[in-house]
Amino acid sequence: MFERTLKKKRIYKGRIVGLREDTVRLSNKVISRREIVEHPGAVAIVAVTKDKKMVLISQFRKPAERTLLEIPAGLVHKGERAIDGARRELMEEAGYKAGRIREIFRGYSSPGYSTEVIRFYLAGNLEKVEQNCDSDEIIYVREYPIKKCLKMLRAGKIRDNKTAIGILLVNLTPSPSPW
């Protein structure tokens, strides 16, 4: 299966995302249109303390119109390696420096309409540092035992998909320490 792009039309280009409409020919020869949100990609950090707690953050999310509990995450700056972006986001949002960090998963957030790929990192050997949020962020740091995170997910108290994936990944790991 494939879709051959016949034409691309730029609709919007913003600071973070773009929107385009592609005209495509499907493998069965049907012509169709696809609305695509262009996203530079992101990193998400599953940070585990030495006492087996996950570092989560809470912040108000305007699209959801509620405060959500999430794993630290963010965009990778232009020219920045993804792993360096993960280290930076962990320090900025959660106030932790990772002594050890490694990629454990990457996947599309919503491939039906978006190009966004999220790279998940497992971070350990954490050292508390000063939180340094962006000026437009109000973030509170929380730590929960790994098993409690799973219970909160099952109870519907965690509604963010990247956080759900992070919790499931760390619960699938025999030892939630990065090493």
C-alpha positions in Angstrom: 0.0 0.0 0.0 1.1 3.5 -0.7 -0.1 7.0 -1.4 1.7 9.1 -4.1 1.7 12.8 -3.3 0.4 14.8 -6.3 0.3 18.2 -4.8 1.1 19.9 -1.4 -0.7 23.1 -0.3 0.6 25.1 2.7 -2.3 26.3 4.7 -0.6 27.6 7.9 2.9 27.8 9.4 3.1 28.7 13.1 5.8 28.8 15.7 5.4 25.1 16.5 3.1 23.5 14.0 2.2 23.8 10.3 -0.8 22.6 8.4 -0.9 21.5 4.8 -3.3 19.7 2.5 -1.8 17.0 0.3 -3.6 15.7 -2.8 -2.7 12.0 -3.1 -3.3 9.0 -5.4 -4.0 5.8 -3.5 -2.6 2.5 -4.6 -6.2 1.7 -6.0 -5.9 4.9 -8.2 -8.4 6.9 -6.1 -7.5 10.6 -5.7 -8.0 11.9 -2.1 -6.9 14.8 0.2 -5.1 14.6 3.4 -4.9 17.3 6.0 -1.5 17.0 7.8 -0.3 18.7 10.9 3.5 19.2 10.5 5.2 18.8 13.9 9.0 18.9 14.5 8.8 16.0 17.0 9.2 15.8 20.7 10.9 14.0 23.6 9.2 12.5 26.7 11.2 11.5 29.8 10.3 8.6 32.1 12.4 9.7 35.1 12.8 7.2 37.9 14.3 8.1 41.3 16.5 5.8 43.2 13.6 4.9 45.5 11.5 3.8 42.4 9.3 6.8 42.1 8.3 8.3 38.8 8.8 12.1 38.3 5.5 13.6 37.0 4.6 17.2 36.5 1.2 18.9 36.6 0.3 21.8 34.5 -2.8 23.4 33.0 -3.3 22.4 29.3 -5.4 24.8 27.4 -6.6 22.4 24.6 -7.8 20.0 27.3 -9.1 22.9 29.5 -7.8 21.1 32.6 -4.7 20.4 34.7 -3.0 17.2 33.6 -0.5 15.0 35.3 2.3 14.1 32.8 5.8 12.9 32.3 8.2 15.8 31.5 8.3 16.4 27.7 8.9 19.0 25.1 10.2 20.0 21.7 13.8 19.5 20.6 15.4 22.8 19.6 16.7 23.2 16.1 20.2 21.7 15.8 19.8 19.9 19.2 20.2 16.2 19.5 17.1 14.5 20.8 18.9 13.0 23.8 20.2 16.5 24.7 16.6 17.9 24.4 15.4 15.2 26.8 18.1 16.1 29.3 17.2 19.8 29.0 13.5 19.3 29.3 13.9 17.1 32.4 16.0 19.9 34.0 13.7 22.7 32.9 10.4 21.2 33.7 11.1 18.9 36.6 14.3 20.2 38.1 16.3 17.0 37.7 19.6 16.2 36.0 19.9 12.6 34.7 23.1 10.8 35.4 22.0 8.1 33.0 19.5 8.3 30.1 18.6 6.1 27.1 16.0 6.0 24.5 13.4 3.2 25.1 10.8 3.8 22.5 9.7 6.1 19.7 6.4 6.4 17.9 3.9 8.6 16.2 1.5 10.4 18.4 -1.4 10.4 15.9 -0.3 9.3 12.4 -3.8 9.8 11.0 -3.2 13.5 10.7 0.2 14.5 12.3 3.9 14.0 11.5 4.8 14.2 15.2 7.2 11.5 16.5 7.8 11.3 20.2 11.0 9.7 21.5 10.8 8.3 25.0 13.8 8.3 27.3 14.3 6.4 30.5 16.3 8.6 32.9 17.9 7.5 36.2 20.7 8.4 38.6 18.7 11.6 39.1 20.2 14.7 40.8 17.9 17.5 42.1 18.7 20.8 40.4 16.8 24.1 40.1 13.7 23.9 38.0 13.9 26.4 35.1 10.5 26.6 33.4 9.8 28.7 30.3 8.2 32.0 31.2 4.8 30.8 29.8 4.8 27.6 31.9 3.6 27.0 35.5 4.6 23.5 36.4 4.5 21.6 39.7 6.7 18.5 40.2 5.2 15.4 41.8 6.8 12.0 42.6 4.7 8.8 42.8 5.7 5.2 43.3 5.7 3.4 40.0 2.8 1.0 41.0 0.7 4.0 42.1 1.2 5.6 38.7 -0.3 2.4 37.1 -3.2 2.6 39.5 -3.8 6.2 38.8 -3.8 5.4 35.0 -6.3 2.6 35.5 -8.5 4.9 37.6 -8.6 7.6 34.9 -6.6 10.1 36.9 -3.9 10.3 34.2 -5.4 11.3 30.8 -2.3 12.1 28.8 -1.3 9.5 26.2 2.4 10.0 26.3 2.3 9.6 30.1 0.2 6.5 29.8 2.8 5.0 27.4 5.7 6.0 29.8 3.9 4.4 32.7 3.3 1.2 30.8 6.8 1.1 29.5 8.3 1.4 33.0 5.9 -1.2 34.3 7.0 -3.6 31.6 10.6 -3.2 32.4 11.8 -5.9 34.9 13.8 -3.3 36.8 12.6 0.2 36.3 16.2 1.5 36.8 17.8 2.6 33.5 20.6 0.2 34.2 
